[in-house]
Amino acid sequence: MDNVADNAAAVAAMADAELVARWDQVQDPENLTALEQAVIDEMERREVDF
């Protein structure tokens, strides 16, 4: 899933708790995958605490 729109749609469908769980699984916050970046963007958009 490398497409930005696909990633955005996937994370938009996630519940807040799913976003937080996905963020907790990030192993290298300095080198995010496109999906991990989409998770961060969505969390910021929703104002979900990291």
PDB file with one MODEL, atoms N, CA, C and O in Angstrom:
MODEL        1
ATOM      1  N   MET A   1       0.850  -1.190   0.000  1.00  0.00           N
ATOM      2  CA  MET A   1       0.000   0.000   0.000  1.00  0.00           C
ATOM      3  C   MET A   1       0.890   1.245   0.000  1.00  0.00           C
ATOM      4  O   MET A   1       1.077   1.872   1.043  1.00  0.00           O
ATOM      5  N   ASP A   2       1.427   1.598  -1.135  1.00  0.00           N
ATOM      6  CA  ASP A   2       2.327   2.737  -1.216  1.00  0.00           C
ATOM      7  C   ASP A   2       1.627   4.019  -1.635  1.00  0.00           C
ATOM      8  O   ASP A   2       2.204   5.101  -1.536  1.00  0.00           O
ATOM      9  N   ASN A   3       0.419   3.912  -2.089  1.00  0.00           N
ATOM     10  CA  ASN A   3      -0.312   5.064  -2.578  1.00  0.00           C
ATOM     11  C   ASN A   3      -0.778   5.923  -1.405  1.00  0.00           C
ATOM     12  O   ASN A   3      -1.403   5.417  -0.473  1.00  0.00           O
ATOM     13  N   VAL A   4      -0.477   7.206  -1.451  1.00  0.00           N
ATOM     14  CA  VAL A   4      -0.834   8.122  -0.371  1.00  0.00           C
ATOM     15  C   VAL A   4      -2.342   8.125  -0.129  1.00  0.00           C
ATOM     16  O   VAL A   4      -2.783   8.112   1.020  1.00  0.00           O
ATOM     17  N   ALA A   5      -3.124   8.141  -1.186  1.00  0.00           N
ATOM     18  CA  ALA A   5      -4.578   8.150  -1.032  1.00  0.00           C
ATOM     19  C   ALA A   5      -5.076   6.860  -0.395  1.00  0.00           C
ATOM     20  O   ALA A   5      -5.985   6.891   0.435  1.00  0.00           O
ATOM     21  N   ASP A   6      -4.492   5.732  -0.771  1.00  0.00           N
ATOM     22  CA  ASP A   6      -4.870   4.447  -0.170  1.00  0.00           C
ATOM     23  C   ASP A   6      -4.538   4.432   1.317  1.00  0.00           C
ATOM     24  O   ASP A   6      -5.338   3.973   2.133  1.00  0.00           O
ATOM     25  N   ASN A   7      -3.362   4.933   1.664  1.00  0.00           N
ATOM     26  CA  ASN A   7      -2.969   4.996   3.079  1.00  0.00           C
ATOM     27  C   ASN A   7      -3.901   5.903   3.864  1.00  0.00           C
ATOM     28  O   ASN A   7      -4.326   5.558   4.967  1.00  0.00           O
ATOM     29  N   ALA A   8      -4.213   7.049   3.308  1.00  0.00           N
ATOM     30  CA  ALA A   8      -5.102   7.991   3.991  1.00  0.00           C
ATOM     31  C   ALA A   8      -6.480   7.380   4.203  1.00  0.00           C
ATOM     32  O   ALA A   8      -7.073   7.541   5.270  1.00  0.00           O
ATOM     33  N   ALA A   9      -6.988   6.685   3.204  1.00  0.00           N
ATOM     34  CA  ALA A   9      -8.300   6.047   3.326  1.00  0.00           C
ATOM     35  C   ALA A   9      -8.264   4.938   4.370  1.00  0.00           C
ATOM     36  O   ALA A   9      -9.211   4.776   5.140  1.00  0.00           O
ATOM     37  N   ALA A  10      -7.185   4.183   4.398  1.00  0.00           N
ATOM     38  CA  ALA A  10      -7.069   3.086   5.363  1.00  0.00           C
ATOM     39  C   ALA A  10      -7.052   3.600   6.797  1.00  0.00           C
ATOM     40  O   ALA A  10      -7.735   3.051   7.662  1.00  0.00           O
ATOM     41  N   VAL A  11      -6.281   4.641   7.050  1.00  0.00           N
ATOM     42  CA  VAL A  11      -6.201   5.144   8.422  1.00  0.00           C
ATOM     43  C   VAL A  11      -7.435   5.953   8.805  1.00  0.00           C
ATOM     44  O   VAL A  11      -7.779   6.026   9.984  1.00  0.00           O
ATOM     45  N   ALA A  12      -8.098   6.555   7.843  1.00  0.00           N
ATOM     46  CA  ALA A  12      -9.331   7.289   8.144  1.00  0.00           C
ATOM     47  C   ALA A  12     -10.416   6.342   8.643  1.00  0.00           C
ATOM     48  O   ALA A  12     -11.300   6.745   9.399  1.00  0.00           O
ATOM     49  N   ALA A  13     -10.347   5.087   8.221  1.00  0.00           N
ATOM     50  CA  ALA A  13     -11.332   4.093   8.638  1.00  0.00           C
ATOM     51  C   ALA A  13     -11.021   3.506  10.019  1.00  0.00           C
ATOM     52  O   ALA A  13     -11.847   2.792  10.588  1.00  0.00           O
ATOM     53  N   MET A  14      -9.853   3.800  10.551  1.00  0.00           N
ATOM     54  CA  MET A  14      -9.450   3.246  11.847  1.00  0.00           C
ATOM     55  C   MET A  14     -10.070   4.038  12.989  1.00  0.00           C
ATOM     56  O   MET A  14     -10.282   5.246  12.885  1.00  0.00           O
ATOM     57  N   ALA A  15     -10.353   3.343  14.065  1.00  0.00           N
ATOM     58  CA  ALA A  15     -10.795   3.995  15.303  1.00  0.00           C
ATOM     59  C   ALA A  15      -9.577   4.649  15.954  1.00  0.00           C
ATOM     60  O   ALA A  15      -8.440   4.292  15.648  1.00  0.00           O
ATOM     61  N   ASP A  16      -9.814   5.598  16.843  1.00  0.00           N
ATOM     62  CA  ASP A  16      -8.706   6.265  17.528  1.00  0.00           C
ATOM     63  C   ASP A  16      -7.783   5.259  18.212  1.00  0.00           C
ATOM     64  O   ASP A  16      -6.561   5.386  18.139  1.00  0.00           O
ATOM     65  N   ALA A  17      -8.368   4.262  18.875  1.00  0.00           N
ATOM     66  CA  ALA A  17      -7.563   3.264  19.579  1.00  0.00           C
ATOM     67  C   ALA A  17      -6.691   2.471  18.609  1.00  0.00           C
ATOM     68  O   ALA A  17      -5.570   2.096  18.954  1.00  0.00           O
ATOM     69  N   GLU A  18      -7.186   2.215  17.411  1.00  0.00           N
ATOM     70  CA  GLU A  18      -6.398   1.510  16.403  1.00  0.00           C
ATOM     71  C   GLU A  18      -5.213   2.362  15.955  1.00  0.00           C
ATOM     72  O   GLU A  18      -4.110   1.851  15.761  1.00  0.00           O
ATOM     73  N   LEU A  19      -5.447   3.653  15.794  1.00  0.00           N
ATOM     74  CA  LEU A  19      -4.356   4.556  15.410  1.00  0.00           C
ATOM     75  C   LEU A  19      -3.270   4.562  16.475  1.00  0.00           C
ATOM     76  O   LEU A  19      -2.083   4.477  16.160  1.00  0.00           O
ATOM     77  N   VAL A  20      -3.675   4.662  17.731  1.00  0.00           N
ATOM     78  CA  VAL A  20      -2.709   4.678  18.834  1.00  0.00           C
ATOM     79  C   VAL A  20      -1.948   3.357  18.881  1.00  0.00           C
ATOM     80  O   VAL A  20      -0.732   3.348  19.072  1.00  0.00           O
ATOM     81  N   ALA A  21      -2.649   2.255  18.711  1.00  0.00           N
ATOM     82  CA  ALA A  21      -1.990   0.943  18.720  1.00  0.00           C
ATOM     83  C   ALA A  21      -0.985   0.838  17.584  1.00  0.00           C
ATOM     84  O   ALA A  21       0.111   0.310  17.772  1.00  0.00           O
ATOM     85  N   ARG A  22      -1.345   1.334  16.414  1.00  0.00           N
ATOM     86  CA  ARG A  22      -0.437   1.298  15.262  1.00  0.00           C
ATOM     87  C   ARG A  22       0.781   2.165  15.554  1.00  0.00           C
ATOM     88  O   ARG A  22       1.906   1.775  15.242  1.00  0.00           O
ATOM     89  N   TRP A  23       0.568   3.343  16.153  1.00  0.00           N
ATOM     90  CA  TRP A  23       1.688   4.215  16.490  1.00  0.00           C
ATOM     91  C   TRP A  23       2.604   3.547  17.508  1.00  0.00           C
ATOM     92  O   TRP A  23       3.825   3.668  17.417  1.00  0.00           O
ATOM     93  N   ASP A  24       2.026   2.845  18.474  1.00  0.00           N
ATOM     94  CA  ASP A  24       2.833   2.158  19.488  1.00  0.00           C
ATOM     95  C   ASP A  24       3.717   1.076  18.881  1.00  0.00           C
ATOM     96  O   ASP A  24       4.721   0.698  19.485  1.00  0.00           O
ATOM     97  N   GLN A  25       3.368   0.573  17.703  1.00  0.00           N
ATOM     98  CA  GLN A  25       4.138  -0.477  17.044  1.00  0.00           C
ATOM     99  C   GLN A  25       5.284   0.058  16.184  1.00  0.00           C
ATOM    100  O   GLN A  25       6.098  -0.720  15.687  1.00  0.00           O
ATOM    101  N   VAL A  26       5.354   1.367  16.008  1.00  0.00           N
ATOM    102  CA  VAL A  26       6.410   1.955  15.175  1.00  0.00           C
ATOM    103  C   VAL A  26       7.760   1.683  15.835  1.00  0.00           C
ATOM    104  O   VAL A  26       7.978   2.008  17.002  1.00  0.00           O
ATOM    105  N   GLN A  27       8.647   1.087  15.069  1.00  0.00           N
ATOM    106  CA  GLN A  27       9.957   0.726  15.612  1.00  0.00           C
ATOM    107  C   GLN A  27      11.022   1.781  15.350  1.00  0.00           C
ATOM    108  O   GLN A  27      11.969   1.908  16.126  1.00  0.00           O
ATOM    109  N   ASP A  28      10.879   2.540  14.269  1.00  0.00           N
ATOM    110  CA  ASP A  28      11.883   3.543  13.928  1.00  0.00           C
ATOM    111  C   ASP A  28      11.193   4.854  13.563  1.00  0.00           C
ATOM    112  O   ASP A  28      10.949   5.123  12.386  1.00  0.00           O
ATOM    113  N   PRO A  29      10.878   5.673  14.571  1.00  0.00           N
ATOM    114  CA  PRO A  29      10.155   6.923  14.290  1.00  0.00           C
ATOM    115  C   PRO A  29      10.929   7.920  13.428  1.00  0.00           C
ATOM    116  O   PRO A  29      10.352   8.884  12.925  1.00  0.00           O
ATOM    117  N   GLU A  30      12.219   7.694  13.259  1.00  0.00           N
ATOM    118  CA  GLU A  30      13.020   8.575  12.408  1.00  0.00           C
ATOM    119  C   GLU A  30      12.893   8.203  10.931  1.00  0.00           C
ATOM    120  O   GLU A  30      13.186   9.025  10.063  1.00  0.00           O
ATOM    121  N   ASN A  31      12.463   6.986  10.636  1.00  0.00           N
ATOM    122  CA  ASN A  31      12.331   6.495   9.260  1.00  0.00           C
ATOM    123  C   ASN A  31      10.969   5.832   9.085  1.00  0.00           C
ATOM    124  O   ASN A  31      10.863   4.607   9.024  1.00  0.00           O
ATOM    125  N   LEU A  32       9.944   6.650   9.008  1.00  0.00           N
ATOM    126  CA  LEU A  32       8.573   6.144   8.939  1.00  0.00           C
ATOM    127  C   LEU A  32       8.236   5.607   7.556  1.00  0.00           C
ATOM    128  O   LEU A  32       8.716   6.108   6.540  1.00  0.00           O
ATOM    129  N   THR A  33       7.400   4.577   7.543  1.00  0.00           N
ATOM    130  CA  THR A  33       6.843   4.114   6.284  1.00  0.00           C
ATOM    131  C   THR A  33       5.734   5.087   5.887  1.00  0.00           C
ATOM    132  O   THR A  33       5.328   5.932   6.684  1.00  0.00           O
ATOM    133  N   ALA A  34       5.256   4.966   4.672  1.00  0.00           N
ATOM    134  CA  ALA A  34       4.165   5.829   4.219  1.00  0.00           C
ATOM    135  C   ALA A  34       2.916   5.616   5.061  1.00  0.00           C
ATOM    136  O   ALA A  34       2.201   6.569   5.371  1.00  0.00           O
ATOM    137  N   LEU A  35       2.653   4.373   5.431  1.00  0.00           N
ATOM    138  CA  LEU A  35       1.479   4.084   6.264  1.00  0.00           C
ATOM    139  C   LEU A  35       1.642   4.681   7.653  1.00  0.00           C
ATOM    140  O   LEU A  35       0.694   5.247   8.196  1.00  0.00           O
ATOM    141  N   GLU A  36       2.822   4.564   8.230  1.00  0.00           N
ATOM    142  CA  GLU A  36       3.063   5.148   9.551  1.00  0.00           C
ATOM    143  C   GLU A  36       2.909   6.665   9.518  1.00  0.00           C
ATOM    144  O   GLU A  36       2.372   7.253  10.457  1.00  0.00           O
ATOM    145  N   GLN A  37       3.372   7.297   8.454  1.00  0.00           N
ATOM    146  CA  GLN A  37       3.198   8.745   8.321  1.00  0.00           C
ATOM    147  C   GLN A  37       1.725   9.096   8.197  1.00  0.00           C
ATOM    148  O   GLN A  37       1.281  10.108   8.741  1.00  0.00           O
ATOM    149  N   ALA A  38       0.972   8.282   7.495  1.00  0.00           N
ATOM    150  CA  ALA A  38      -0.473   8.515   7.368  1.00  0.00           C
ATOM    151  C   ALA A  38      -1.159   8.391   8.718  1.00  0.00           C
ATOM    152  O   ALA A  38      -2.096   9.134   9.011  1.00  0.00           O
ATOM    153  N   VAL A  39      -0.695   7.453   9.546  1.00  0.00           N
ATOM    154  CA  VAL A  39      -1.245   7.306  10.897  1.00  0.00           C
ATOM    155  C   VAL A  39      -0.999   8.583  11.697  1.00  0.00           C
ATOM    156  O   VAL A  39      -1.903   9.093  12.359  1.00  0.00           O
ATOM    157  N   ILE A  40       0.209   9.088  11.633  1.00  0.00           N
ATOM    158  CA  ILE A  40       0.534  10.330  12.352  1.00  0.00           C
ATOM    159  C   ILE A  40      -0.322  11.485  11.852  1.00  0.00           C
ATOM    160  O   ILE A  40      -0.873  12.247  12.645  1.00  0.00           O
ATOM    161  N   ASP A  41      -0.429  11.608  10.549  1.00  0.00           N
ATOM    162  CA  ASP A  41      -1.230  12.689   9.976  1.00  0.00           C
ATOM    163  C   ASP A  41      -2.674  12.615  10.453  1.00  0.00           C
ATOM    164  O   ASP A  41      -3.280  13.633  10.789  1.00  0.00           O
ATOM    165  N   GLU A  42      -3.222  11.402  10.481  1.00  0.00           N
ATOM    166  CA  GLU A  42      -4.616  11.233  10.911  1.00  0.00           C
ATOM    167  C   GLU A  42      -4.767  11.519  12.403  1.00  0.00           C
ATOM    168  O   GLU A  42      -5.750  12.128  12.825  1.00  0.00           O
ATOM    169  N   MET A  43      -3.800  11.082  13.196  1.00  0.00           N
ATOM    170  CA  MET A  43      -3.851  11.364  14.632  1.00  0.00           C
ATOM    171  C   MET A  43      -3.802  12.874  14.887  1.00  0.00           C
ATOM    172  O   MET A  43      -4.517  13.389  15.746  1.00  0.00           O
ATOM    173  N   GLU A  44      -2.966  13.564  14.145  1.00  0.00           N
ATOM    174  CA  GLU A  44      -2.894  15.016  14.287  1.00  0.00           C
ATOM    175  C   GLU A  44      -4.188  15.672  13.837  1.00  0.00           C
ATOM    176  O   GLU A  44      -4.662  16.612  14.474  1.00  0.00           O
ATOM    177  N   ARG A  45      -4.763  15.186  12.746  1.00  0.00           N
ATOM    178  CA  ARG A  45      -6.014  15.740  12.243  1.00  0.00           C
ATOM    179  C   ARG A  45      -7.127  15.596  13.264  1.00  0.00           C
ATOM    180  O   ARG A  45      -7.927  16.511  13.456  1.00  0.00           O
ATOM    181  N   ARG A  46      -7.174  14.437  13.922  1.00  0.00           N
ATOM    182  CA  ARG A  46      -8.213  14.168  14.935  1.00  0.00           C
ATOM    183  C   ARG A  46      -7.852  14.693  16.314  1.00  0.00           C
ATOM    184  O   ARG A  46      -8.670  14.669  17.234  1.00  0.00           O
ATOM    185  N   GLU A  47      -6.612  15.169  16.449  1.00  0.00           N
ATOM    186  CA  GLU A  47      -6.097  15.638  17.734  1.00  0.00           C
ATOM    187  C   GLU A  47      -6.074  14.529  18.770  1.00  0.00           C
ATOM    188  O   GLU A  47      -6.438  14.729  19.929  1.00  0.00           O
ATOM    189  N   VAL A  48      -5.634  13.344  18.327  1.00  0.00           N
ATOM    190  CA  VAL A  48      -5.476  12.186  19.211  1.00  0.00           C
ATOM    191  C   VAL A  48      -4.080  12.281  19.828  1.00  0.00           C
ATOM    192  O   VAL A  48      -3.101  12.528  19.124  1.00  0.00           O
ATOM    193  N   ASP A  49      -3.993  12.084  21.143  1.00  0.00           N
ATOM    194  CA  ASP A  49      -2.696  12.151  21.819  1.00  0.00           C
ATOM    195  C   ASP A  49      -1.819  10.974  21.437  1.00  0.00           C
ATOM    196  O   ASP A  49      -2.290   9.842  21.325  1.00  0.00           O
ATOM    197  N   PHE A  50      -0.529  11.257  21.236  1.00  0.00           N
ATOM    198  CA  PHE A  50       0.433  10.220  20.895  1.00  0.00           C
ATOM    199  C   PHE A  50       0.840   9.491  22.159  1.00  0.00           C
ATOM    200  O   PHE A  50       1.652   8.568  22.105  1.00  0.00           O
TER     201      PHE A  50
ENDMDL
END
